[in-house]
Amino acid sequence: MTQEELQKALEAISKGGIAVNGDLVLSKHVENEIGNVEAGGIGIQHVYANKGAKPTEQKRKVEKKLGAKPMTLKYYTHGNKGKLKKKRERVDLVFKKWNDWGWIDGQTSPDDFDAFFEGEPRHCNIAWTANSTILTILLQELLQQSYILEQTRCSAKSLVEQQFGKTANWDRSRLTDNDKFRIAVTIYLLDIDNPLPLRRGSDDDDYDTTDAAFQAVLSGQLRATKGI
């Protein structure tokens, strides 16, 4: 092939006359290609452009698009003030019970605890002091309740690890009967359709929230709209 024929071939490539897979970049000078012709053929160097960002960059872009991963339970519904008030009251009771049971550090702020039910990607500074199995099973059960709104990429494992800094453990054999009872009480309390135990006095808000009272509820001795 003469230099003139080579030049025409290169012009055909640049005009799209020759199909090439990938992004073709001619990085060699014509005179170099002439040497290839003399050796017995046309040498074409394929240089493929970067098809996209690096995996880590792609991951960052995806996470940015999806938003930060939820680190709290989506329990509160701010569109209904009546339900919101009832739910805040139930969360206050759960806060009291978790403190009574020694599940959380006594210095935990009520505001931080309340924020754990907002469904936001924030750290709430709740120091979990019970074992990680209780926490894992508790969160797993709560996420299955209809009153906890489903959130993308929110799981018991992610909450245990990111919110509480613990290692998730699903070994239910580690749970005592007392642990199971307290998990059931928590689930029961957060459902505002479930009545509280009997009142201790004339004040409508003065309910008996001792473990014994909840034991009576869960064993069916008191009326409840839902069972555990």
C-alpha positions as CSV (number, residue, x, y, z in Angstrom):
1,M,0.0,0.0,0.0
2,T,1.4,3.4,-1.0
3,Q,1.5,6.4,1.3
4,E,-1.4,7.9,-0.7
5,E,-3.6,4.8,-0.2
6,L,-2.7,4.8,3.5
7,Q,-3.8,8.4,3.8
8,K,-7.1,7.6,2.2
9,A,-7.6,4.7,4.6
10,L,-7.0,6.9,7.6
11,E,-9.4,9.6,6.2
12,A,-12.0,6.8,5.8
13,I,-11.6,5.9,9.5
14,S,-11.9,9.5,10.6
15,K,-15.1,9.9,8.6
16,G,-16.7,6.7,10.0
17,G,-16.1,4.6,7.0
18,I,-14.6,1.7,9.0
19,A,-16.6,0.3,12.0
20,V,-14.6,0.2,15.2
21,N,-15.9,-1.0,18.5
22,G,-15.2,1.5,21.3
23,D,-13.9,5.0,21.2
24,L,-11.1,5.1,18.6
25,V,-8.3,7.5,19.2
26,L,-5.4,7.7,16.7
27,S,-2.5,8.5,18.8
28,K,0.3,7.5,16.3
29,H,1.5,9.8,13.6
30,V,1.0,8.8,10.0
31,E,4.7,8.1,9.5
32,N,4.6,5.5,12.2
33,E,1.7,3.8,10.5
34,I,3.7,3.7,7.3
35,G,6.2,1.6,9.1
36,N,3.4,-0.8,10.0
37,V,2.3,-1.0,6.4
38,E,5.8,-1.9,5.3
39,A,5.8,-4.7,8.0
40,G,2.7,-6.2,6.3
41,G,-0.4,-4.4,7.4
42,I,-2.1,-1.3,8.9
43,G,-1.5,-0.9,12.6
44,I,-4.4,0.7,14.3
45,Q,-4.1,1.6,18.0
46,H,-7.3,1.3,20.0
47,V,-7.5,3.6,23.0
48,Y,-10.7,3.2,24.9
49,A,-12.0,6.2,26.7
50,N,-13.1,5.8,30.3
51,K,-16.6,4.5,30.1
52,G,-17.6,6.1,33.4
53,A,-16.3,7.1,36.8
54,K,-14.4,4.8,39.0
55,P,-16.6,2.4,41.2
56,T,-16.0,4.6,44.3
57,E,-17.1,7.7,42.4
58,Q,-20.1,5.9,41.0
59,K,-21.1,4.8,44.5
60,R,-20.8,8.3,45.9
61,K,-23.0,9.6,43.1
62,V,-25.6,6.9,43.7
63,E,-25.6,7.6,47.4
64,K,-25.9,11.3,46.8
65,K,-28.9,10.7,44.5
66,L,-30.6,8.4,46.9
67,G,-29.9,10.5,49.9
68,A,-28.3,9.6,53.2
69,K,-29.3,6.2,54.6
70,P,-32.0,6.4,57.4
71,M,-30.6,5.9,60.9
72,T,-33.9,6.2,62.8
73,L,-37.3,4.6,62.7
74,K,-40.1,6.4,60.7
75,Y,-42.8,6.3,63.4
76,Y,-44.1,9.8,63.6
77,T,-46.7,11.1,61.2
78,H,-46.7,14.9,61.3
79,G,-49.7,15.3,59.1
80,N,-52.1,14.3,61.9
81,K,-51.7,16.2,65.1
82,G,-54.0,14.0,67.1
83,K,-52.0,10.8,66.2
84,L,-48.7,12.6,66.6
85,K,-49.6,13.6,70.2
86,K,-50.6,10.0,71.0
87,K,-47.4,8.6,69.4
88,R,-45.2,11.1,71.4
89,E,-47.0,9.9,74.6
90,R,-46.2,6.3,73.7
91,V,-42.6,7.1,72.9
92,D,-42.3,8.8,76.3
93,L,-43.6,5.6,78.0
94,V,-41.1,3.5,76.0
95,F,-38.3,5.8,77.1
96,K,-39.3,5.3,80.7
97,K,-39.5,1.5,80.3
98,W,-36.2,1.2,78.5
99,N,-34.6,3.2,81.3
100,D,-36.3,1.0,84.0
101,W,-35.0,-2.1,82.3
102,G,-31.5,-0.8,81.9
103,W,-31.6,-1.0,78.1
104,I,-30.2,2.5,77.7
105,D,-27.9,4.7,79.6
106,G,-29.6,6.8,82.3
107,Q,-28.0,10.0,80.9
108,T,-29.8,9.6,77.5
109,S,-31.6,12.8,76.6
110,P,-35.4,12.5,76.1
111,D,-35.0,14.7,73.0
112,D,-32.4,12.4,71.5
113,F,-34.7,9.4,72.2
114,D,-37.6,11.1,70.6
115,A,-35.6,11.9,67.5
116,F,-35.0,8.2,67.0
117,F,-38.5,7.9,65.8
118,E,-38.4,10.6,63.2
119,G,-36.9,8.5,60.3
120,E,-34.1,10.9,59.7
121,P,-30.4,10.2,58.8
122,R,-29.0,11.4,62.1
123,H,-27.2,10.1,65.1
124,C,-29.3,10.3,68.3
125,N,-26.6,9.7,71.0
126,I,-28.5,6.8,72.6
127,A,-26.2,4.6,74.5
128,W,-27.5,1.0,74.3
129,T,-26.4,-0.9,77.5
130,A,-28.2,-4.2,77.0
131,N,-26.9,-7.0,74.8
132,S,-26.9,-6.6,71.0
133,T,-29.2,-9.6,70.5
134,I,-32.1,-7.8,72.3
135,L,-31.4,-4.7,70.2
136,T,-31.3,-6.6,66.9
137,I,-34.4,-8.6,67.5
138,L,-36.3,-5.6,68.8
139,L,-35.5,-3.5,65.8
140,Q,-36.2,-6.4,63.4
141,E,-39.7,-6.9,65.0
142,L,-40.4,-3.1,65.0
143,L,-39.6,-2.8,61.3
144,Q,-42.3,-5.4,60.6
145,Q,-45.0,-3.4,62.4
146,S,-47.5,-1.5,60.3
147,Y,-47.1,1.6,62.4
148,I,-43.4,1.9,61.4
149,L,-43.3,3.3,57.8
150,E,-41.0,1.5,55.4
151,Q,-37.8,3.3,54.4
152,T,-35.4,2.4,51.6
153,R,-32.1,1.0,52.8
154,C,-33.2,0.9,56.5
155,S,-32.7,-2.4,58.2
156,A,-32.2,-3.8,61.7
157,K,-28.6,-4.4,60.8
158,S,-27.9,-0.9,59.6
159,L,-29.6,0.6,62.6
160,V,-27.7,-1.6,65.1
161,E,-24.4,-0.8,63.5
162,Q,-24.8,2.8,62.5
163,Q,-27.0,4.2,65.1
164,F,-25.9,2.2,68.1
165,G,-22.4,1.2,67.1
166,K,-23.1,-2.5,67.9
167,T,-22.7,-5.7,66.0
168,A,-26.1,-7.2,64.9
169,N,-26.9,-10.6,66.4
170,W,-30.0,-12.7,65.4
171,D,-29.4,-15.6,67.8
172,R,-32.8,-15.7,69.5
173,S,-31.5,-18.5,71.8
174,R,-29.7,-15.7,73.7
175,L,-33.0,-14.1,74.6
176,T,-34.5,-14.8,78.0
177,D,-38.2,-15.0,78.6
178,N,-37.9,-11.6,80.3
179,D,-36.2,-10.2,77.2
180,K,-39.0,-11.5,75.0
181,F,-41.6,-10.1,77.3
182,R,-40.0,-6.6,77.2
183,I,-39.7,-6.6,73.4
184,A,-43.4,-7.5,73.3
185,V,-44.2,-4.6,75.7
186,T,-42.3,-2.2,73.5
187,I,-44.1,-3.3,70.3
188,Y,-47.5,-3.2,72.2
189,L,-46.9,0.3,73.6
190,L,-46.0,1.9,70.3
191,D,-49.3,0.8,68.7
192,I,-51.6,3.6,69.6
193,D,-54.6,1.4,68.9
194,N,-53.7,-0.7,71.9
195,P,-55.1,0.4,75.2
196,L,-52.9,1.0,78.1
197,P,-53.3,-1.0,81.4
198,L,-56.0,0.1,83.8
199,R,-55.9,3.5,85.4
200,R,-54.6,3.7,89.0
201,G,-56.7,6.7,89.8
202,S,-59.3,9.2,88.5
203,D,-56.8,10.9,86.3
204,D,-57.2,9.6,82.7
205,D,-53.5,9.8,82.1
206,D,-52.5,8.0,85.4
207,Y,-52.1,4.5,84.0
208,D,-50.4,1.6,85.7
209,T,-47.3,1.0,83.5
210,T,-45.5,-1.5,85.7
211,D,-44.3,-4.7,84.2
212,A,-47.0,-6.6,86.2
213,A,-49.7,-4.5,84.5
214,F,-48.3,-5.2,81.1
215,Q,-48.0,-8.9,82.0
216,A,-51.7,-8.9,82.6
217,V,-52.4,-7.2,79.3
218,L,-50.2,-9.5,77.3
219,S,-51.6,-12.6,78.9
220,G,-55.1,-11.6,77.9
221,Q,-56.4,-10.8,81.3
222,L,-57.2,-7.3,80.2
223,R,-59.0,-6.3,77.0
224,A,-56.8,-5.2,74.1
225,T,-57.5,-4.5,70.4
226,K,-54.5,-6.4,69.3
227,G,-52.4,-9.3,70.6
228,I,-48.7,-9.7,70.5
